[in-house]
Structure formats: structure tokens, C-alpha cells
């Protein structure tokens, strides 16, 4: 019972530090002079690009996503941060971006989870996993879901971490700049047909 209570308090803590879900997720990717602003950093982060998510009961517009913990270079709209430990002993990290290889493009109004720079707790029972609190959005335009198997059903069922096609293109273009060479694999992103 104590373990369940601690997990509930952790998720409540995460929710309190999440920004509220905006009407337009496009506003979340702030711009300066028409270009997207990104930060590249090296360290521990949560990778949510293939994460399955679940709505948080009683918290409209918010989801918990099951992400992977990774180490290395990543990108986000906020500078990377080292792992932080809460007073309860939980390890807090942020969800960040790493290039994808294969994806399906979804052109419908279904909901999906936006996780970039979202707060996450490393699973104390399995440090290769993290639970992240993400915003649920829909009707924002075409969005992508990474899929090694080109499974188009992800566009029609479930709730997955995703990004608008335009957002993914912008961050990929930023990562492909010469000054970032060697930090990320060369772009090989392929859209499933």
C-alpha cells in the first residue's frame, strides 16, 4: 500500500510541475525570427518517441507515458539538465528528442501525447524505464509515430507519444547542421507507405 501511495504522490508531483495543455501545441515550439530554438546536450534523458501512453484519470489533457532511459546526445527546446533526485529519493529527468528512422504519418484528428521537455521519473525497479507526464493534444495537423514495423494501426488506436510532422522536420533540420555533425546519426528518416 505504501508503494502505491508513493507512486501516486510521484505522479502528482510530476503533474504539478507540468505546464498546462495549450490549445495549440504549435505554440509550444517557440520560435525566434521564424526558426525553431533547440538545445543539444549530453547526459541522461527519457526517450519517448515510441512510448505508449495512458490518460491520467481526473487530469484532463494529461497522460502518463512509458518511456526509455537513454544516455548520450539529445535535443530539446530547453537546455539539458543532470539527473535530479527529489527529497523522496526519486530520480527526475526530462524527455528529449533523438532522431527516428522509420515512421507512419497520421492525418486524422485523434489524440496523441506531446512529451518534448516533459518531466519524468526513472522507474526505481527498472532504471532503463521512465514514466513521463505529457500533454494530450489533437486536431493539430499531420503527426508522426515512429514504427519499425510500419504499423499503420497506431494512427487509429491507442495513445502514443508523437510530434507534428512540421515539428519533427524542424528538429531534424537543426540536427543536420554541420556544427552538430558526429553527435547524431546521419538523417535516414523514412516514411512508411
C-alpha positions, -999 to +999 in steps of 0.1 A: +000+000+000+028+024+009+044+017-025+012+026-043+008+058-023+044+068-031+038+063-068+006+083-067+025+112-049+052+110-075+027+113-104+010+142-085+045+159-081+051+154-119+017+169-127+023+200-106+055+208-125+040+202-159+029+232-180-009+232-187-020+218-220-024+246-245-050+250-273-022+248-299+008+226-295+025+245-323+028+274-298+048+251-275+077+251-300+086+287-296+104+304-324+128+333-328+128+351-362+108+323-378+131+294-368+128+269-340+150+272-310+167+239-298+194+229-274+217+199-278+231+183-246+248+152-235+236+132-205+207+110-192+173+116-207+139+099-213+133+089-249+095+088-256+094+086-294+079+051-292+061+054-259+026+041-253+006+065-231-025+065-209-047+094-199-044+104-162-078+099-146-092+132-133-064+152-151-080+162-184-054+168-212-026+149-194-011+114-199+015+092-184+038+077-210+061+047-206+095+059-220+131+045-222+160+060-203+189+068-226+224+082-222+241+104-248+233+134-270+197+146-273+178+177-283+150+197-267+137+232-265+151+236-231+188+231-221+195+196-209+198+191-171+216+165-150+196+139-132+179+154-101+170+135-070+138+145-052+136+146-014+118+113-016+147+097-034+131+096-069+153+105-099+139+132-122+149+136-158+134+153-189+120+138-221+142+148-251+145+141-288+168+116-306+165+111-344+140+085-356+144+061-385+110+049-397+076+064-391+040+064-401+023+097-408-012+102-394-036+125-410-066+125-386-078+143-355-071+116-330-053+125-297-016+119-292+008+128-264+034+156-267+063+148-245+092+171-255+109+185-224+083+169-201+093+158-166+099+121-160+107+098-131+132+070-136+115+037-126+131+027-093+125-010-101+139-008-137+163+021-143+161+015-181+125+029-180+109+062-171+073+074-165+067+108-181+038+133-177+029+146-212+002+168-227-026+152-248-033+171-280-055+165-311-066+183-343-033+200-347-024+187-382-004+157-396+016+139-369+041+111-369+045+079-349+079+061-351+074+024-362+100-001-371+072-023-385+053+004-404+022-004-383-005+020-397-029+009-369-010+032-345-028+061-362-062+046-354-058+030-319-041+037-286-024+069-274+012+073-284+039+100-279+042+119-311+050+152-328+036+172-356+053+164-390+065+201-392+080+199-357+099+167-365+112+182-398+123+213-380+143+195-353+158+171-379+170+201-400+185+217-369+204+184-360+217+181-396+236+214-394+274+210-398+281+221-362+262+191-349+280+165-371+290+134-352+266+139-323+237+123-341+235+097-369+231+110-404+195+115-413+179+083-426+143+090-417+119+071-439+082+075-441+062+042-443+039+039-473 
